[in-house]
Amino acid sequence: MSFKFISALGIGACLAIAAANLTSPAMYRNWEVYGGNNDSAQYSALQQVNKSNVRSLKIAWTYPTQDHNRYYFNPIVVHGLMYVLAKNNSIVALDAVTGKEIWTHATNQKSHLITNRGINYWESKDGSDRRLLYAQDNFLQAIDARTGTSLASFGANGRVDLRQGLGRDAQGIVLVQSTTPGRVFENLLILGSATNQEYESAPGDIRAYNTVSGALVWTFHTIPHPGEFGYDTWPKDAWKTIGGANSWGEMSVDEKRAILYVPTGSPKYNFYGADRKGANLFGDCLLALDARTGKRIWHFQMVHHDIWDYDDATAPKLLTLNHDGKMVDAVAIASKQGFLWVFNRVTGEPPWPIEERPVPKSDMPGEETSPTQPFPTNPPPFARQKFTAEDVSPYLEPEERARIKDAVNSARNEGLFTPPGLRNTIQMPGNNGGANWGSSAVDPTNGTMYVGSKDLPAMLKLEPEMELPVPASGSPEQMGMAIYRAKCQLCHHADLKGQPPTVPSLVHLSTRLNQEQLEVMVTHGKGLMPASPAFSSQDLIHLGAFLFSNAPASVQPLAQTASSKPVARYRSGFGFMLTSTGLSAIAPPWSSLTAYDLNKGTIKWKVPLGEVPQLAAKGIVNTGVHYPKYGPVVTAGGLIFTGTRDRKVRALDEETGKVIWETEVGTGMEGIPAIYEAAGREYIVFCAAAQSEVVPPGSAGAPPVMNNGAYIAFALP
């Protein structure tokens, strides 16, 4: 069955505004917004640094983060000031030429829930009002970009509560704020959200706020309300109880047409959807909205009734193609499934057919999966979409390799969209595979797109959620054990040892965390652990009493009541298939950079990106970095710059993918570098403050990995 696009525009209106224009590269000389520009190109028109002289790059300045936190912040540069995150999640202004600190705005030092991938900047037409907008602890805030002082006139005493206006009890919403910045368009700040992964999480409304007052201007309901398009793709009144379908990743704006492009994630719960029968619009969609009003123009759904956590998180890329001799303004987005989706930017029509193909059926009680899913016929996928015993990594000890092969052979494994069930199920690419935030870039002058991706299979298995009532009395340790069994044991196991490195051990947790840190981690999530709204303050105190006791395993359990029983809910861990070495179970390369010629819909080249230092020392190369979150930036100098977790920055030849220049810095890198011009000099700045390559498997009492991070600026001598 062929794909049919769904558009709210009439054909006449589409034709009237569809005249294609090749974007002028002159607009790409600064780095004033996250990703370089509102179209998310991750492109710089600067060419002072080019193929002929890139080997001469030297460090121009460094700015230490002055803490041991993990950062992957994309700096922005406006009016000679660079804005970064450092000093325990403070917002810091630097001189863009020298890296000298100008001012610091301290945030809530006890919380790590902050917009930590980038920040939004807005200024009035006359330049008299310049402000930075960011979110922390579910509150949107504004500060003066010149001085770093809070603006009390914004919202209520300088803050806007993002939990308000979602049609739910605000006090019951644990998490709605994303760590990705939104997009500023005219006098609007448009935001997505990062709802938690639980049943009954917050809905993923797309919202626009006035940049001066903080007032809510418009809302688009990704879980439709009665009378709205898509309401019939959910159970009745699903918007009152079901969450997700949110945009926690990156959005893009066609400023000329005032069209906002929003990728959305899966509805919640991620891996079981019996309570949300239907296709579940607008989950896993690319939405084209009127940026001024939030009205839907067109949409396309990449996954119907998602039970794989196949969020669309990568920024939609705006570029102009020469397709069959006609210039077409297009939007392209890379997905977790390894597909690259391409559409006419105005109408939503794909230049190449998209087919609905039959997919495996779920055998879970109450689950009704879609009989078909969409498959692009072109361009070809950029990631592997199957994982068999023959694909298991050869760099394992024979015993572990045999064990993993047996596990793969015994699992349900019917290719892409194999639904999770009560037996082990292979998912490839995994729910953290394919493309993710920051991972793609385009050269808007020639229709080329570059996609950074990772191959990380997952093995999912659903288990019934148990209703384990916590007795009304008992010691704090006993009460905490009951809570642990009900809420934590599925992932961290009865012996608290977890499954390192994916699920860390909680043995001797008091050597690594205190009660306050535990509460922040459980409430807001960290790393692979999702935020959880299921814990009261007293629950957290009891949980801490159990986990921090001298010998949790010796705590005598309270007798469970006879009412303990399975309920009509199922859960699965994220299931990343990592080995005892901390590496993926699949044979490398574990990460790649793929170049597409989207004029033709073909792959130009594909190369492994980076290496695993431990393996490279043994002569094992071309593996790609492991578990990467890197963002390439393309330049008019014919280069692609990246910083990766193997502690290396690189410049690749845009035409061939060959590494022309690389150098090692002290710490691993994730996220997007910034490229800008100041005082006649081109700078390339990397946030070198991420976790270094390969986390060693956790063990009891293992010390935490400490970062000595810095922002490092490179330039020609």
FENTALIN-V116567 format. One line per field, one symbol per residue. psi: psi as a letter, one per 40 degrees, with the letter a starting at -180 (. if undefined). Layout:
psi: ???
//
This chain:
psi: hiihihieiiddddddeehihhhhedefeigeihedieefdfiheiedhaddedeehihdiihiefaeihifhhiihhfehhhihafffihhhihedeehhdihhhaheeiegigeeaiiiiiideedhhihhiihfehhihihedeeiihdehahfeihheeieeeihddehdhdhiehiahhhbfihhiaigiieiifiiifihihiheddeihdihhhehiiheihedeeiihfdeddiaafigebiiihgddefhhhhhiaiiiidehfdefiidfhfifihhhihddeeihdiihhdhhghfeffihdihhhhihighfehhhhihihiideeihhhihdddehidiihhhiiiiiieihehgiheiihhheiiiieiieihideeihefiiddddddddddddeihgfahfhiiaeihhhhhiiefaaiaieeiiiheeefhihhhiihgiihihiihhhhghhieiiiddddddddddddddddeideeeagiedhiiehfdeediidddddddddeihbehiiheehidddddddddddeidgdeehhiihiieehiiifiiiiidfhgiaeeeiieiiiieiihhhhgedefihdihiihaihdddddeehifeiihfigihihiieefihhihieefiiihihddeehhdhiihieiiiiahihhihhfehhihhiggfihihhhihiihehiihhigiihhhiii.
//
